[in-house]
Amino acid sequence: MVALSIPAARSLDRPALEWGRDTEGVPDFPGHAVFGQGKSNGWILLLRLRLVIKGWADEQKSFLDHDYDWQATRQWDNQLHAAVVRIQLAQGLPERQADGIPTLELWRQLWT
């Protein structure tokens, strides 16, 4: 079974002192540049975990369960892209604008 705890800040490619949260406890949005095809980082892992916790990416549970060092789950893939598109469409974003890359607004909503 997947442990659904959010990894510590030190494991997210940023020194602990740079890790911040806004006044509502939402992790700082890292920006669009860390997401997308060819990217691999702790922010992607954090997004993947949060999508699973919120019920938007149940198909990712097995993937997380079998990635013992969480290296593969740090890589952007089509399943993660599809999960973000599902959220964007569910929020009423037109299909042509649902690009599968999290925005600041979506990032904040995942932590509320």
N, C-alpha and C positions, 0 to 999 in steps of 0.2 A: 504494500500500500504506500502511496505517496505521502510524504510528510509535507503538509501544505503550509509550513511556516515560511515567512519571507526571509531570504538570506540576509545576513548582517551586511552593513554598509561596506565593510572592508572587502567583501567578496565581489563588489560591484564595480571594480576598476576605478574607484575613486577613493582617495584618502578619507578617513572617517571625518576629519574636520571640514571637508567640502560637502559632506552629506547633509542636506538640509530638509526640513519639513516646513510647510506653511503653517499658519496658525490653526488650521483644521486637522493637522496630522497627515496631510497628503505629502508623499515624497516629492521633492522638486522635480518638475518635468525636465528631462534631459535634452529635449529638442528633437526635431524631426530627423536630424542627421544620423542619429544612432539606430534608427529603424530602417528596415527595407532590405532588398535583395543584396546579398553578399556581406551583410553586417553580422558580427558576432560579438556579443558583449553581455555584461551582467544586467543591463537594462532590459534586454530582450528576455532574459530568464525571469526577471522580476515581473514583466508584463505577462509572460506565459503563466506564471504561478498565479498572478492576480486574476487572469481570465478564468483559470480553472476554479479558483475559490469562488468567484462570482457566478459560476455556472455557464459561462460563455464558451468554454473549450473543454468539454468533458472528454473528447477524443484524445486530449493531450495527457490524460492521467497515466495511461499505459506508457507513453513515451517518457514521461518524467520518472515513472517507476523503474524503467530499465536503463536509464542514463545515470549510472551510479556516481560519476564525478561531475555531472551536470555540464559537461562540455558541449554535447550535441544540442542540448536544449537552450544553449546560449546563442545558437545560430538562427537567423531569420529563415523561415521556410514558408511554403505555400499554405500549410494548415494554420499557421499563426496569422498570416495575411487574411485568410478566409474568415477566421474568427473575428478579426477587427472589422472586416467588411460587414459581417452579420450584425455587429453592434451598430455600426454606422447606419445601416439600412433600417434597423429596428428603431433608431432614434429619428427616423424620417428624412435622413439625408438622401437626396436624389441619387439614383444608381450611378450616374456619370461623375458624381462627386465623392462617392464612397471608394476611396483609394486604398484602404487597408492600412494606412499609416496613422497611428494615434496622434490626436491633437491635444493641446493643453486641456481643452474642455473635456474630452473623453478620458484623459489621464486622471483628472480630478474626480470624474464620475465613478471611476473604478474603485476609488477609495471612500466613497460615501455609502 
